[in-house]
Amino acid sequence: MKKFAVFSGFLGAGKTTAMMALTKWHSENRGKAAMITNDLGGDGLADNRLAKFSGCNASEITGNCICYVNEQLMERLNSLYDAGCELVVSDIPGFGVGALEHVYHGLSEKFPGACELGPFTVLVEPRTVELLREGFDGDLLYILNTQLVEADLIVLNKIDTIDEEEKAACADWLRAQYPQAALLCISARTGENLPALSRALTEGKASMHRPDIGYGGEAFTKIMDQVCEYNLQYFATVCCDSFDGNDYLMALAEGVKAAVRALGAEMPHMKLLAWTPEGEYAKADLMGTGRDVEVNQSFTQPCTEIAVVLNSSAFGDGEALDKAVTAVVEQVSEAYQLELRVFRKELI
């Protein structure tokens, strides 16, 4: 079997966590699996490093969305299949609107029969469903609705954060609004229903439907013109002492949150990943300026040197965002008496 499936969904839906959990579970229980992380920036981004730290069979395609590099994607898939993988999943950067057409139909037309396409999978979290159920009016409504319209399989993730009544309400609403898609409720963090997700991807097939989503139209262009992707990678070293790496990451995340809020901008997702030369790592996530910082992994020892990757997607002026984030990194690092050496900065 040579199966491939795309994981789409809004920022912060837990695509990377779900791919990691699925890849590990499938490899341990059913057959070799792999994940591809995809981003517009350069190599060495947070998702791929995190996946490898976590022991996943992971690789990355960077510099462009897989929507526009079908040949490179197929080469990567073939290398993974040749290595014995039977299931490969990949995310897509940003919002993924149009990936159904560009990736699924692109692969099937250019490389017919090269692999079997699993259900086009869209992850959503309870908070996003709540916004949709409340009927909020905003530019993001187009993106959120369009993602779900494209789905063959909707995965309600993070069910460990809600009770059974709320889970049932979210599931019922999704089924009623998007009847073209099957629905699964999972928790990538706890592993709940991962076997069902593995089975759905390996046994199910893509419908290859082509819904009219207005791709490239006025609504799409309006929101995409507001989006910027930011990538900062650097080393931080303390001269003659050690420092608390966990406190440092939290101070960075809180500082960025405050700075973005002061700009009147929004940052639906920021990933902060840091690691030591000894191989320890820590991770924090910010999913909106109105939400608490989530700590997913912590250092167990004081640090003397760490490498840091900050990846974010934001709505607002890119240059203003760059200045604000740079100022926070410099100020927080100075407070911890750290010397910085930046080796990559990208604003897309």
C-alpha positions in Angstrom: 0.0 0.0 0.0 1.2 3.5 -0.9 -1.2 5.9 0.9 -0.9 9.7 1.1 -3.2 12.1 2.9 -3.1 15.9 3.5 -4.0 17.4 6.9 -5.5 20.8 6.4 -7.2 23.0 9.0 -7.0 26.4 10.7 -3.9 27.6 12.6 -3.7 26.0 16.0 -6.0 23.1 15.2 -3.2 20.7 16.2 -2.2 19.4 12.8 1.4 18.8 13.7 0.6 17.1 17.0 -2.0 14.9 15.3 0.5 13.9 12.5 3.1 13.1 15.1 0.7 11.0 17.2 -0.7 9.2 14.2 2.7 8.5 12.7 4.0 7.0 15.9 0.8 5.0 16.6 0.5 3.6 13.1 4.2 2.7 13.0 4.0 0.8 16.3 0.7 -0.9 15.6 0.0 -1.3 11.8 2.9 -0.6 9.6 5.6 2.0 8.9 4.3 5.6 8.5 6.0 9.0 8.0 5.0 12.6 8.1 6.1 15.6 6.0 6.1 19.1 7.5 5.6 21.8 4.9 6.4 25.5 5.3 7.1 28.6 3.2 10.3 29.4 5.1 13.7 27.8 5.1 14.9 24.5 6.5 15.0 23.6 10.1 11.6 24.9 11.1 10.0 24.1 14.5 7.6 21.4 13.3 10.2 19.1 11.7 12.6 19.5 14.6 9.9 18.8 17.2 8.8 15.7 15.3 12.3 14.3 15.2 12.8 15.2 18.9 9.7 13.2 19.6 11.0 10.1 17.7 8.8 10.5 14.6 9.8 9.5 11.1 9.7 13.0 9.7 11.0 15.1 6.9 10.3 18.6 5.6 9.5 20.4 2.4 10.3 24.1 2.7 10.4 27.2 0.5 7.0 26.7 -1.0 3.6 25.1 -0.4 3.2 21.5 -1.6 0.3 22.9 -3.6 2.9 24.2 -6.1 5.7 21.6 -6.0 3.9 18.4 -7.1 7.1 17.0 -8.6 9.1 17.6 -5.4 6.3 16.2 -3.3 6.1 13.0 -5.5 9.9 12.5 -5.3 9.7 12.7 -1.5 6.7 10.3 -1.3 8.6 7.8 -3.5 11.6 8.0 -1.3 9.5 7.3 1.7 7.6 4.4 0.0 10.9 3.0 -1.1 12.0 3.1 2.5 9.0 0.9 3.5 6.4 3.5 4.5 2.9 2.5 3.7 1.2 5.7 5.0 2.5 9.3 4.6 0.7 12.4 5.8 1.6 16.0 5.2 0.3 19.3 6.4 0.3 22.5 4.4 1.3 26.0 5.4 -1.1 28.8 6.2 -4.7 28.0 5.6 -4.6 25.4 2.9 -7.5 26.7 0.9 -7.3 25.2 -2.6 -5.0 22.3 -1.5 -7.7 19.8 -2.5 -7.4 21.0 -6.1 -3.7 21.8 -6.3 -2.4 18.8 -4.3 -4.9 16.0 -4.8 -6.0 16.7 -8.4 -2.4 17.8 -9.2 -0.9 14.5 -8.2 -3.7 12.4 -9.7 -3.3 14.2 -13.1 0.5 14.4 -13.2 1.3 11.0 -11.6 -1.8 8.7 -12.1 -1.6 5.6 -10.0 1.7 6.6 -8.2 -0.1 6.4 -4.9 -3.5 6.1 -3.4 -4.9 9.3 -2.0 -6.6 9.0 1.4 -9.5 11.2 2.5 -8.7 14.9 2.4 -8.6 15.6 6.1 -9.4 18.8 7.8 -8.7 19.3 11.5 -10.7 21.7 13.7 -10.6 22.5 17.4 -13.6 23.1 19.7 -12.9 26.9 20.0 -13.1 27.3 16.2 -16.4 25.3 16.1 -17.7 27.5 18.8 -17.0 30.6 16.7 -18.7 29.1 13.7 -21.7 28.0 15.7 -22.1 31.5 17.1 -22.2 32.8 13.6 -19.4 35.3 14.0 -19.0 37.8 11.1 -15.4 38.4 10.0 -12.9 37.9 7.2 -11.8 34.5 8.8 -15.3 33.1 8.2 -14.5 32.5 4.6 -11.4 30.6 5.4 -12.9 28.5 8.2 -16.0 27.5 6.2 -14.0 26.8 3.0 -11.6 24.4 4.7 -14.5 22.4 6.0 -16.3 22.4 2.7 -13.3 20.8 1.0 -13.1 18.0 3.6 -13.6 14.3 3.0 -12.9 13.7 6.7 -13.3 16.3 9.5 -11.3 15.6 12.6 -12.5 17.3 15.7 -9.3 17.5 17.7 -8.5 18.4 21.3 -11.6 16.7 22.7 -9.7 16.3 26.0 -10.3 20.0 26.6 -14.1 19.8 26.5 -16.8 17.7 28.3 -19.0 15.1 26.6 -22.0 17.4 26.2 -19.9 20.0 24.4 -18.2 17.3 22.2 -21.7 16.0 21.2 -22.8 19.6 20.3 -19.8 20.3 18.2 -20.0 16.9 16.4 -23.7 17.3 15.7 -23.2 20.8 14.3 -20.3 19.7 12.1 -22.3 16.8 10.7 -25.3 19.0 9.9 -23.3 21.7 8.3 -20.8 19.6 6.3 -22.7 16.4 5.4 -20.2 15.6 2.6 -17.6 14.6 5.2 -17.2 11.8 7.6 -16.4 12.9 11.2 -14.0 11.6 13.8 -13.4 13.0 17.3 -9.9 12.6 18.7 -7.3 13.9 21.1 -3.9 13.8 19.6 -2.5 14.7 23.0 -4.0 11.8 24.8 -4.1 9.3 21.9 -7.9 8.9 22.1 -9.3 7.5 18.8 -6.0 7.4 17.0 -6.7 3.8 15.9 -9.9 5.0 14.2 -8.0 7.8 12.5 -5.4 5.4 11.2 -8.1 3.1 9.9 -10.0 6.0 8.2 -6.9 7.1 6.4 -5.7 3.7 5.3 -9.1 2.2 4.4 -10.8 5.3 3.1 -10.3 7.1 -0.2 -10.4 10.6 -1.4 -13.7 11.6 -3.0 -11.9 14.0 -5.4 -14.9 16.3 -5.3 -14.4 19.8 -6.6 -16.5 22.3 -4.5 -16.8 25.9 -5.7 -14.8 27.7 -3.1 -14.2 31.0 -4.8 -10.4 30.4 -4.8 -8.6 33.6 -5.8 -11.7 35.6 -5.6 -12.4 38.8 -3.6 -13.0 37.2 -0.2 -9.9 35.0 -0.5 -7.7 37.8 -1.7 -8.9 40.2 1.0 -7.8 37.9 3.9 -4.6 36.6 2.3 -3.4 40.1 1.8 -3.4 40.5 5.6 -1.4 37.4 6.3 2.4 37.2 7.0 4.6 34.3 8.0 7.5 35.0 10.3 10.5 32.7 11.1 13.3 33.6 13.5 16.1 31.2 14.4 18.9 32.0 16.8 21.3 30.8 19.5 21.2 32.3 23.0 24.1 31.8 25.4 24.7 32.9 28.9 28.3 33.8 29.7 29.2 32.7 33.2 26.1 31.2 34.7 23.0 29.2 33.9 19.4 30.4 33.3 15.9 29.0 33.5 15.0 28.1 29.9 11.4 27.5 30.7 10.9 31.0 32.3 12.8 32.5 29.3 10.4 30.9 26.7 7.4 31.9 28.7 8.6 35.5 29.0 9.2 35.5 25.2 5.7 34.2 24.5 4.0 36.6 26.8 6.1 39.5 25.5 5.2 38.7 21.9 1.5 38.4 22.8 1.5 41.8 24.4 3.5 43.4 21.5 1.1 41.9 18.9 -1.9 43.1 20.8 -0.4 46.6 21.1 -0.1 46.7 17.3 -3.8 45.9 16.9 -2.8 42.8 15.0 -3.6 39.1 15.6 -1.4 36.0 15.8 -3.5 32.9 15.5 -0.5 30.7 16.1 3.1 31.1 17.2 5.4 28.1 17.9 8.4 28.5 20.2 10.8 25.6 20.2 14.2 25.5 22.0 16.7 22.9 22.6 20.1 22.4 24.3 23.3 20.9 23.0 22.6 17.9 25.3 19.3 17.2 23.4 16.7 18.4 25.9 13.9 20.5 24.4 11.0 22.7 25.4 8.0 24.0 23.5 5.4 26.7 24.0 2.5 27.7 21.8 0.5 30.9 21.5 -2.8 30.6 19.7 -4.2 34.1 19.7 -3.6 37.2 21.8 -6.7 36.5 23.9 -5.5 33.0 25.0 -3.0 31.7 27.5 0.3 30.4 26.4 0.4 26.6 26.2 3.5 24.8 27.4 3.8 21.4 25.8 7.3 20.4 26.9 9.7 21.8 29.5 13.4 21.7 30.3 14.3 19.6 33.3 17.7 21.3 33.9 19.0 24.9 33.9 20.4 26.0 30.5 23.7 27.6 29.5 23.0 27.6 25.7 19.9 27.0 23.7 18.9 27.2 20.0 15.5 28.8 19.5 13.1 28.6 16.6 10.1 31.0 16.5 7.6 30.4 13.8 4.4 32.4 13.5 1.5 33.3 11.3 -0.1 36.7 11.9 -2.6 39.2 10.5 -1.2 42.6 10.2 1.7 44.7 8.9 4.7 42.4 8.4 7.4 45.0 9.0 5.7 46.2 12.2 5.5 42.6 13.3 9.2 42.1 12.6 10.2 45.1 14.6 7.9 44.2 17.5 9.1 40.6 17.7 12.7 41.5 17.3 12.4 44.1 20.1 10.8 41.5 22.5 13.5 38.9 21.8 16.3 41.4 22.4 14.7 42.8 25.6 13.8 39.5 27.2 17.3 38.1 26.3 19.0 41.1 27.8 17.0 40.6 31.0 18.3 37.0 31.2 21.9 38.3 30.3 21.9 36.2 27.1 24.1 36.8 24.1 22.2 36.3 20.8 23.4 35.0 17.5 20.7 35.1 14.8 21.3 32.7 11.9 17.9 33.0 10.1 15.2 35.6 9.8 12.4 35.4 7.3 9.3 37.5 6.7 7.0 36.1 4.0 
